[in-house]
Amino acid sequence: GLLKIFGIRLPKTVKHGSFDGVVRPMIEMDEVLAHAMLPLLDARLVLYQHFLELDRRVKRTASQDEVCMRMMTVPGVGPIAALTFKAAVDDPARFKRSRTVAAHFGLTPRRYQSGEHDNPGRISKAGDRDVRATLYAAANALLMRTMAGSQIKSWGMRLMRTKGRRRAVVAVARKLAVLLHRMWADGTEFRPVKVEGMA
């Protein structure tokens, strides 16, 4: 945004890693612009290097954990989702039924019951907000970015056409919570064929 003010246009796609190499030579040609922008570029570079280091640590930690490695066989579930879920659940034996895990993290609909009425509302948003957000991001990645086909993805895509994108992503996040807990409790690998039958 600041570069546009000074009439400098960047290429349409600049990757995070090559951003500094593309922008710095453009800025250094103008002394006034360099004085204003180089400190920002230096700060951005330091933040980016710290981000890469943290990213490496997360990936290394997840790759050294057998449970996380098993969870990451599920499409859309990466190191952050696996580590976050594992840390939040802590012990799979805490939950007798895998379905209660989704409710524990607030991914099940509230129910409004009175007399003859029984209307499901929005999700309860109970429990850990970060775990819920991570499961939502994993479900979104599964539906939008994962190329590999699976029954959970095709189920989510069908739901998206009838219920809308947000509801479909929440429903897939709910299934992921159930699935990850079941895999952890049973010590099993991800089997796409069996996912659709899970509630």
Secondary structure, 3 states (H helix, E strand, C coil): CHHHHCCCCCCCCCCCCCHHHHHHHHHHCCHHHHHHHHHHHHHHHHHHHHHHHHHHHHHHHHHCCHHHHHHCCCCCCCHHHHHHHHHHHCCHHHCCCCHHHHHHCCCCEEEEEECCEEEEEEECCCCCHHHHHHHHHHHHHHHHCCCCCCHHHHHHHHHHHHHCHHHHHHHHHHHHHHHHHHHHHHCCCCCHHHCCCCC
